[in-house]
Amino acid sequence: MTATYSKSRQQAETAFGNLQTEFFAKNNAAEELASMAQARDAKTIRLREARLARERADRASATSALLAKRSKSS
């Protein structure tokens, strides 16, 4: 059973469909941006942790090298 609508009803249905499509497209874009921001933040945290760990390791090796040098000269 196919319903036949008046021309104005068809135009209204088309306009509403277009509006819904735009709304959902904006929603999807916003979700995608939020997802990208979340991924960027996670990467930033991961890289910061790696940098801090590397700096701690460098400091520890420099300290042990300095202690070894001092013990040799004593």
Biopython code that builds the backbone (N, CA, C, O; Angstrom):
import numpy as np
from Bio.PDB.StructureBuilder import StructureBuilder

atoms = [
    (1, "MET", "N", (0.832, -1.180, 0.000)),
    (1, "MET", "CA", (0.000, 0.000, 0.000)),
    (1, "MET", "C", (0.875, 1.241, 0.000)),
    (1, "MET", "O", (1.530, 1.564, 0.990)),
    (2, "THR", "N", (0.868, 1.895, -1.083)),
    (2, "THR", "CA", (1.638, 3.112, -1.206)),
    (2, "THR", "C", (0.710, 4.291, -0.981)),
    (2, "THR", "O", (-0.327, 4.414, -1.634)),
    (3, "ALA", "N", (1.089, 5.152, -0.059)),
    (3, "ALA", "CA", (0.267, 6.325, 0.205)),
    (3, "ALA", "C", (0.692, 7.431, -0.740)),
    (3, "ALA", "O", (1.884, 7.664, -0.940)),
    (4, "THR", "N", (-0.266, 8.101, -1.312)),
    (4, "THR", "CA", (0.042, 9.237, -2.176)),
    (4, "THR", "C", (-0.224, 10.504, -1.381)),
    (4, "THR", "O", (-1.306, 10.704, -0.828)),
    (5, "TYR", "N", (0.780, 11.338, -1.341)),
    (5, "TYR", "CA", (0.676, 12.571, -0.584)),
    (5, "TYR", "C", (0.552, 13.746, -1.536)),
    (5, "TYR", "O", (0.910, 13.664, -2.711)),
    (6, "SER", "N", (0.037, 14.836, -1.001)),
    (6, "SER", "CA", (-0.063, 16.052, -1.801)),
    (6, "SER", "C", (1.341, 16.584, -2.062)),
    (6, "SER", "O", (2.305, 16.205, -1.397)),
    (7, "LYS", "N", (1.428, 17.459, -3.031)),
    (7, "LYS", "CA", (2.730, 18.016, -3.405)),
    (7, "LYS", "C", (3.358, 18.761, -2.227)),
    (7, "LYS", "O", (4.560, 18.639, -1.991)),
    (8, "SER", "N", (2.560, 19.526, -1.490)),
    (8, "SER", "CA", (3.113, 20.269, -0.352)),
    (8, "SER", "C", (3.598, 19.311, 0.739)),
    (8, "SER", "O", (4.605, 19.577, 1.395)),
    (9, "ARG", "N", (2.893, 18.210, 0.931)),
    (9, "ARG", "CA", (3.317, 17.212, 1.925)),
    (9, "ARG", "C", (4.632, 16.570, 1.489)),
    (9, "ARG", "O", (5.521, 16.353, 2.313)),
    (10, "GLN", "N", (4.755, 16.268, 0.202)),
    (10, "GLN", "CA", (5.988, 15.674, -0.310)),
    (10, "GLN", "C", (7.166, 16.626, -0.117)),
    (10, "GLN", "O", (8.259, 16.213, 0.269)),
    (11, "GLN", "N", (6.920, 17.915, -0.393)),
    (11, "GLN", "CA", (7.981, 18.908, -0.205)),
    (11, "GLN", "C", (8.366, 19.016, 1.274)),
    (11, "GLN", "O", (9.545, 19.127, 1.613)),
    (12, "ALA", "N", (7.362, 18.983, 2.141)),
    (12, "ALA", "CA", (7.629, 19.065, 3.577)),
    (12, "ALA", "C", (8.423, 17.844, 4.042)),
    (12, "ALA", "O", (9.361, 17.970, 4.829)),
    (13, "GLU", "N", (8.043, 16.667, 3.554)),
    (13, "GLU", "CA", (8.762, 15.440, 3.913)),
    (13, "GLU", "C", (10.215, 15.508, 3.440)),
    (13, "GLU", "O", (11.130, 15.119, 4.165)),
    (14, "THR", "N", (10.416, 16.002, 2.227)),
    (14, "THR", "CA", (11.763, 16.130, 1.672)),
    (14, "THR", "C", (12.590, 17.121, 2.493)),
    (14, "THR", "O", (13.746, 16.855, 2.820)),
    (15, "ALA", "N", (11.984, 18.268, 2.822)),
    (15, "ALA", "CA", (12.687, 19.282, 3.610)),
    (15, "ALA", "C", (13.048, 18.736, 4.985)),
    (15, "ALA", "O", (14.152, 18.961, 5.481)),
    (16, "PHE", "N", (12.117, 18.022, 5.595)),
    (16, "PHE", "CA", (12.378, 17.443, 6.912)),
    (16, "PHE", "C", (13.490, 16.401, 6.833)),
    (16, "PHE", "O", (14.358, 16.344, 7.704)),
    (17, "GLY", "N", (13.460, 15.592, 5.800)),
    (17, "GLY", "CA", (14.506, 14.583, 5.612)),
    (17, "GLY", "C", (15.870, 15.227, 5.456)),
    (17, "GLY", "O", (16.857, 14.751, 6.016)),
    (18, "ASN", "N", (15.925, 16.314, 4.690)),
    (18, "ASN", "CA", (17.194, 17.032, 4.508)),
    (18, "ASN", "C", (17.686, 17.618, 5.826)),
    (18, "ASN", "O", (18.880, 17.578, 6.124)),
    (19, "LEU", "N", (16.766, 18.160, 6.607)),
    (19, "LEU", "CA", (17.124, 18.741, 7.892)),
    (19, "LEU", "C", (17.657, 17.669, 8.833)),
    (19, "LEU", "O", (18.645, 17.883, 9.536)),
    (20, "GLN", "N", (16.999, 16.518, 8.841)),
    (20, "GLN", "CA", (17.461, 15.418, 9.682)),
    (20, "GLN", "C", (18.846, 14.956, 9.260)),
    (20, "GLN", "O", (19.700, 14.681, 10.103)),
    (21, "THR", "N", (19.065, 14.870, 7.955)),
    (21, "THR", "CA", (20.363, 14.436, 7.444)),
    (21, "THR", "C", (21.459, 15.390, 7.905)),
    (21, "THR", "O", (22.523, 14.951, 8.341)),
    (22, "GLU", "N", (21.203, 16.694, 7.810)),
    (22, "GLU", "CA", (22.183, 17.687, 8.260)),
    (22, "GLU", "C", (22.449, 17.545, 9.755)),
    (22, "GLU", "O", (23.592, 17.607, 10.207)),
    (23, "PHE", "N", (21.369, 17.354, 10.515)),
    (23, "PHE", "CA", (21.506, 17.223, 11.964)),
    (23, "PHE", "C", (22.376, 16.025, 12.317)),
    (23, "PHE", "O", (23.287, 16.135, 13.137)),
    (24, "PHE", "N", (22.099, 14.887, 11.701)),
    (24, "PHE", "CA", (22.869, 13.683, 12.006)),
    (24, "PHE", "C", (24.303, 13.795, 11.497)),
    (24, "PHE", "O", (25.221, 13.252, 12.112)),
    (25, "ALA", "N", (24.502, 14.489, 10.390)),
    (25, "ALA", "CA", (25.860, 14.690, 9.880)),
    (25, "ALA", "C", (26.663, 15.540, 10.866)),
    (25, "ALA", "O", (27.833, 15.256, 11.126)),
    (26, "LYS", "N", (26.032, 16.587, 11.416)),
    (26, "LYS", "CA", (26.719, 17.426, 12.404)),
    (26, "LYS", "C", (27.021, 16.632, 13.664)),
    (26, "LYS", "O", (28.091, 16.769, 14.258)),
    (27, "ASN", "N", (26.066, 15.799, 14.064)),
    (27, "ASN", "CA", (26.274, 14.954, 15.237)),
    (27, "ASN", "C", (27.459, 14.024, 15.029)),
    (27, "ASN", "O", (28.306, 13.878, 15.910)),
    (28, "ASN", "N", (27.514, 13.394, 13.859)),
    (28, "ASN", "CA", (28.613, 12.475, 13.556)),
    (28, "ASN", "C", (29.945, 13.209, 13.523)),
    (28, "ASN", "O", (30.958, 12.690, 13.991)),
    (29, "ALA", "N", (29.942, 14.416, 12.971)),
    (29, "ALA", "CA", (31.177, 15.203, 12.912)),
    (29, "ALA", "C", (31.641, 15.561, 14.318)),
    (29, "ALA", "O", (32.833, 15.495, 14.618)),
    (30, "ALA", "N", (30.702, 15.938, 15.175)),
    (30, "ALA", "CA", (31.060, 16.286, 16.552)),
    (30, "ALA", "C", (31.608, 15.067, 17.285)),
    (30, "ALA", "O", (32.581, 15.174, 18.032)),
    (31, "GLU", "N", (30.990, 13.919, 17.073)),
    (31, "GLU", "CA", (31.480, 12.694, 17.709)),
    (31, "GLU", "C", (32.874, 12.339, 17.201)),
    (31, "GLU", "O", (33.729, 11.897, 17.968)),
    (32, "GLU", "N", (33.091, 12.533, 15.911)),
    (32, "GLU", "CA", (34.399, 12.230, 15.327)),
    (32, "GLU", "C", (35.470, 13.160, 15.897)),
    (32, "GLU", "O", (36.577, 12.721, 16.208)),
    (33, "LEU", "N", (35.134, 14.451, 16.034)),
    (33, "LEU", "CA", (36.091, 15.400, 16.612)),
    (33, "LEU", "C", (36.400, 15.051, 18.060)),
    (33, "LEU", "O", (37.552, 15.124, 18.488)),
    (34, "ALA", "N", (35.381, 14.674, 18.810)),
    (34, "ALA", "CA", (35.595, 14.291, 20.203)),
    (34, "ALA", "C", (36.481, 13.054, 20.282)),
    (34, "ALA", "O", (37.350, 12.957, 21.149)),
    (35, "SER", "N", (36.260, 12.121, 19.383)),
    (35, "SER", "CA", (37.070, 10.902, 19.353)),
    (35, "SER", "C", (38.522, 11.232, 19.021)),
    (35, "SER", "O", (39.445, 10.689, 19.628)),
    (36, "MET", "N", (38.717, 12.122, 18.058)),
    (36, "MET", "CA", (40.078, 12.518, 17.686)),
    (36, "MET", "C", (40.770, 13.236, 18.844)),
    (36, "MET", "O", (41.953, 13.010, 19.099)),
    (37, "ALA", "N", (40.034, 14.100, 19.542)),
    (37, "ALA", "CA", (40.612, 14.817, 20.680)),
    (37, "ALA", "C", (40.986, 13.848, 21.792)),
    (37, "ALA", "O", (42.030, 13.997, 22.428)),
    (38, "GLN", "N", (40.139, 12.862, 22.024)),
    (38, "GLN", "CA", (40.423, 11.864, 23.056)),
    (38, "GLN", "C", (41.666, 11.048, 22.687)),
    (38, "GLN", "O", (42.503, 10.766, 23.544)),
    (39, "ALA", "N", (41.781, 10.673, 21.421)),
    (39, "ALA", "CA", (42.952, 9.916, 20.969)),
    (39, "ALA", "C", (44.217, 10.762, 21.096)),
    (39, "ALA", "O", (45.269, 10.260, 21.492)),
    (40, "ARG", "N", (44.109, 12.050, 20.758)),
    (40, "ARG", "CA", (45.259, 12.953, 20.863)),
    (40, "ARG", "C", (45.695, 13.100, 22.318)),
    (40, "ARG", "O", (46.888, 13.077, 22.619)),
    (41, "ASP", "N", (44.722, 13.252, 23.220)),
    (41, "ASP", "CA", (45.049, 13.383, 24.636)),
    (41, "ASP", "C", (45.714, 12.120, 25.173)),
    (41, "ASP", "O", (46.661, 12.195, 25.956)),
    (42, "ALA", "N", (45.217, 10.964, 24.752)),
    (42, "ALA", "CA", (45.805, 9.699, 25.196)),
    (42, "ALA", "C", (47.242, 9.576, 24.697)),
    (42, "ALA", "O", (48.120, 9.113, 25.425)),
    (43, "LYS", "N", (47.476, 9.991, 23.454)),
    (43, "LYS", "CA", (48.826, 9.924, 22.896)),
    (43, "LYS", "C", (49.755, 10.888, 23.636)),
    (43, "LYS", "O", (50.908, 10.558, 23.914)),
    (44, "THR", "N", (49.248, 12.078, 23.952)),
    (44, "THR", "CA", (50.045, 13.061, 24.675)),
    (44, "THR", "C", (50.451, 12.523, 26.039)),
    (44, "THR", "O", (51.599, 12.669, 26.457)),
    (45, "ILE", "N", (49.505, 11.901, 26.727)),
    (45, "ILE", "CA", (49.805, 11.329, 28.043)),
    (45, "ILE", "C", (50.841, 10.220, 27.915)),
    (45, "ILE", "O", (51.783, 10.147, 28.704)),
    (46, "ARG", "N", (50.661, 9.352, 26.910)),
    (46, "ARG", "CA", (51.598, 8.242, 26.706)),
    (46, "ARG", "C", (53.002, 8.768, 26.407)),
    (46, "ARG", "O", (53.982, 8.265, 26.956)),
    (47, "LEU", "N", (53.102, 9.775, 25.542)),
    (47, "LEU", "CA", (54.412, 10.331, 25.200)),
    (47, "LEU", "C", (55.046, 11.051, 26.388)),
    (47, "LEU", "O", (56.259, 10.982, 26.582)),
    (48, "ARG", "N", (54.226, 11.744, 27.184)),
    (48, "ARG", "CA", (54.751, 12.430, 28.366)),
    (48, "ARG", "C", (55.320, 11.415, 29.355)),
    (48, "ARG", "O", (56.400, 11.615, 29.910)),
    (49, "GLU", "N", (54.586, 10.331, 29.569)),
    (49, "GLU", "CA", (55.071, 9.292, 30.482)),
    (49, "GLU", "C", (56.378, 8.683, 29.973)),
    (49, "GLU", "O", (57.289, 8.419, 30.758)),
    (50, "ALA", "N", (56.469, 8.463, 28.674)),
    (50, "ALA", "CA", (57.697, 7.908, 28.096)),
    (50, "ALA", "C", (58.856, 8.887, 28.267)),
    (50, "ALA", "O", (59.971, 8.480, 28.591)),
    (51, "ARG", "N", (58.594, 10.172, 28.052)),
    (51, "ARG", "CA", (59.644, 11.186, 28.208)),
    (51, "ARG", "C", (60.113, 11.263, 29.655)),
    (51, "ARG", "O", (61.314, 11.321, 29.919)),
    (52, "LEU", "N", (59.173, 11.263, 30.589)),
    (52, "LEU", "CA", (59.547, 11.332, 32.000)),
    (52, "LEU", "C", (60.331, 10.096, 32.432)),
    (52, "LEU", "O", (61.280, 10.202, 33.210)),
    (53, "ALA", "N", (59.941, 8.933, 31.933)),
    (53, "ALA", "CA", (60.674, 7.703, 32.257)),
    (53, "ALA", "C", (62.087, 7.768, 31.692)),
    (53, "ALA", "O", (63.045, 7.362, 32.351)),
    (54, "ARG", "N", (62.216, 8.283, 30.460)),
    (54, "ARG", "CA", (63.541, 8.410, 29.846)),
    (54, "ARG", "C", (64.402, 9.393, 30.643)),
    (54, "ARG", "O", (65.589, 9.149, 30.861)),
    (55, "GLU", "N", (63.798, 10.509, 31.077)),
    (55, "GLU", "CA", (64.552, 11.486, 31.860)),
    (55, "GLU", "C", (64.987, 10.903, 33.202)),
    (55, "GLU", "O", (66.102, 11.158, 33.656)),
    (56, "ARG", "N", (64.107, 10.115, 33.843)),
    (56, "ARG", "CA", (64.481, 9.468, 35.110)),
    (56, "ARG", "C", (65.634, 8.492, 34.893)),
    (56, "ARG", "O", (66.565, 8.434, 35.697)),
    (57, "ALA", "N", (65.570, 7.731, 33.812)),
    (57, "ALA", "CA", (66.638, 6.767, 33.513)),
    (57, "ALA", "C", (67.946, 7.499, 33.230)),
    (57, "ALA", "O", (69.008, 7.072, 33.684)),
    (58, "ASP", "N", (67.875, 8.594, 32.484)),
    (58, "ASP", "CA", (69.082, 9.375, 32.192)),
    (58, "ASP", "C", (69.686, 9.941, 33.475)),
    (58, "ASP", "O", (70.902, 9.912, 33.665)),
    (59, "ARG", "N", (68.821, 10.457, 34.357)),
    (59, "ARG", "CA", (69.297, 11.004, 35.622)),
    (59, "ARG", "C", (69.946, 9.920, 36.479)),
    (59, "ARG", "O", (70.982, 10.148, 37.103)),
    (60, "ALA", "N", (69.333, 8.751, 36.502)),
    (60, "ALA", "CA", (69.873, 7.645, 37.302)),
    (60, "ALA", "C", (71.219, 7.192, 36.755)),
    (60, "ALA", "O", (72.143, 6.928, 37.525)),
    (61, "SER", "N", (71.340, 7.101, 35.435)),
    (61, "SER", "CA", (72.621, 6.664, 34.861)),
    (61, "SER", "C", (73.690, 7.730, 35.059)),
    (61, "SER", "O", (74.855, 7.402, 35.281)),
    (62, "ALA", "N", (73.310, 8.997, 34.981)),
    (62, "ALA", "CA", (74.287, 10.066, 35.209)),
    (62, "ALA", "C", (74.747, 10.054, 36.658)),
    (62, "ALA", "O", (75.927, 10.262, 36.942)),
    (63, "THR", "N", (73.822, 9.814, 37.569)),
    (63, "THR", "CA", (74.175, 9.755, 38.988)),
    (63, "THR", "C", (75.099, 8.584, 39.266)),
    (63, "THR", "O", (76.089, 8.726, 39.985)),
    (64, "SER", "N", (74.779, 7.423, 38.697)),
    (64, "SER", "CA", (75.633, 6.251, 38.932)),
    (64, "SER", "C", (77.006, 6.442, 38.288)),
    (64, "SER", "O", (78.013, 5.996, 38.837)),
    (65, "ALA", "N", (77.054, 7.096, 37.137)),
    (65, "ALA", "CA", (78.345, 7.362, 36.494)),
    (65, "ALA", "C", (79.173, 8.320, 37.342)),
    (65, "ALA", "O", (80.384, 8.147, 37.475)),
    (66, "LEU", "N", (78.526, 9.322, 37.911)),
    (66, "LEU", "CA", (79.227, 10.280, 38.765)),
    (66, "LEU", "C", (79.743, 9.594, 40.026)),
    (66, "LEU", "O", (80.868, 9.844, 40.458)),
    (67, "LEU", "N", (78.923, 8.734, 40.609)),
    (67, "LEU", "CA", (79.358, 8.002, 41.803)),
    (67, "LEU", "C", (80.522, 7.071, 41.481)),
    (67, "LEU", "O", (81.453, 6.945, 42.277)),
    (68, "ALA", "N", (80.478, 6.424, 40.333)),
    (68, "ALA", "CA", (81.569, 5.533, 39.929)),
    (68, "ALA", "C", (82.849, 6.332, 39.716)),
    (68, "ALA", "O", (83.934, 5.887, 40.091)),
    (69, "LYS", "N", (82.722, 7.497, 39.120)),
    (69, "LYS", "CA", (83.890, 8.349, 38.869)),
    (69, "LYS", "C", (84.492, 8.828, 40.188)),
    (69, "LYS", "O", (85.712, 8.863, 40.348)),
    (70, "ARG", "N", (83.624, 9.194, 41.131)),
    (70, "ARG", "CA", (84.113, 9.661, 42.432)),
    (70, "ARG", "C", (84.793, 8.530, 43.205)),
    (70, "ARG", "O", (85.802, 8.749, 43.876)),
    (71, "SER", "N", (84.239, 7.332, 43.107)),
    (71, "SER", "CA", (84.829, 6.214, 43.860)),
    (71, "SER", "C", (86.181, 5.812, 43.270)),
    (71, "SER", "O", (87.055, 5.337, 43.995)),
    (72, "LYS", "N", (86.359, 5.999, 41.965)),
    (72, "LYS", "CA", (87.650, 5.689, 41.336)),
    (72, "LYS", "C", (88.713, 6.686, 41.774)),
    (72, "LYS", "O", (89.860, 6.311, 42.019)),
    (73, "SER", "N", (88.330, 7.953, 41.873)),
    (73, "SER", "CA", (89.315, 8.976, 42.210)),
    (73, "SER", "C", (89.637, 8.985, 43.700)),
    (73, "SER", "O", (90.639, 9.578, 44.101)),
    (74, "SER", "N", (88.833, 8.356, 44.517)),
    (74, "SER", "CA", (89.091, 8.343, 45.968)),
    (74, "SER", "C", (90.095, 7.316, 46.363)),
    (74, "SER", "O", (90.413, 7.187, 47.546)),
]
sb = StructureBuilder()
sb.init_structure("model")
sb.init_model(0)
sb.init_chain("A")
sb.init_seg("    ")
for serial, (resi, resn, name, xyz) in enumerate(atoms, 1):
    if name == "N":
        sb.init_residue(resn, " ", resi, " ")
    sb.init_atom(name, np.array(xyz, "f"), 0.0, 1.0, " ", f" {name:<3s}", serial, name[0])
structure = sb.get_structure()
